[in-house]
Amino acid sequence: MDFNVTILGYNSAVPTAHSHPTAQLVDVKGTTLLIDCGEGTQIQIRKSKTKFSKLNQIFISHLHGDHVFGLVGLISTLQLLGRNKSLEIFGPVGIKNFINHQLSLTNAYQNFELIFHELNSDVSELIFENKKLKVYTIPLRHRFYCNGFLIQEKEGLRHLNMQAILQIPEIETCDYYKIKQGFDFVRANGEVIPCAKLTFPPEPARSYAFCSDTMYHPAIVPIIENVDLLYHEATFSKALKNLAKKTGHSTAEQAAQIAKQAQVSKLIIGHFSNRYKNPQVLLDEAKEIFAETYLPKTLESISIPQKKR
């Protein structure tokens, strides 16, 4: 349960009484990331019982209101709560001016630093890294500049092969951690014992890809290939394929085609048009192409299980 995606909101532009605009929390081994921040996101964070103090990085896909209108409210709340730790915000060029202008006009006092990372590249790039994970952009095709985000867990420590280790009396308990890190062991006589002979590989790293908003864009397939979980917008049914293309969105069928081509393990579809009172029709359409497709549930926490080699 140490790699989780919590759905705070998944609706398209207009919120409903039972669904909220796009926002997600991604927690990887204690590092919590916020992806998109539609209207009301801070209320959803409260409902999820996530502490605001855990948020240090926020990633905004694009500057349409249903993905960013909740951000200045969240920042204002953090200020009122006395936050003094800096906050990193990753988003398209213009997001710094967008946020600072609102804070200035509302005379909001600034008691912590906002660090903006403005994005404009049309190729995938590494934008954030710590000891636990990496975040890459996924260039999407919307009505204007938009990125998805690929979150990759870093591999953990190797596992000790105690049967092999006990055959070498020179190896002491204090040596175990370096060996687990991947270092070879050097005996007193200079003989090098390869780490691979003393350990087993770590569990495979896990990954999550967030793709909203975008029209059908197969160019992203190599970037998201084999991810454990994919969230992909599915605003319309295939009957409205032309409208999807015109507005820079995808159909449920197209989202499933991307998942199938990328050979992902599981697909969550979202960002449904309000014309669909029951998104089951979109789920059924997607499952015809990709069986492991699911609908999101507000405040649902989806765990990406640890894989075994």
SULLINLIN-V865536 format. One record per helix or strand of 3 or more residues. SS is the DSSP state (2 for helix, 1 for strand). FROM is the first residue (numbers start at 1). TO is the last residue. If there is no record, write none. Layout:
# SULLINLIN-V865536
SS_FROM_TO / SS_FROM_TO
This chain:
# SULLINLIN-V865536
1_3_9 / 1_23_28 / 1_31_37 / 2_41_47 / 2_52_54 / 1_55_59 / 2_65_68 / 2_71_80 / 1_87_92 / 2_95_105 / 1_114_119 / 1_126_129 / 1_133_139 / 1_147_153 / 2_162_165 / 2_173_181 / 2_195_198 / 1_207_211 / 2_218_224 / 1_229_233 / 2_238_247 / 2_252_262 / 1_267_270 / 2_280_287 / 1_293_295 / 1_301_303
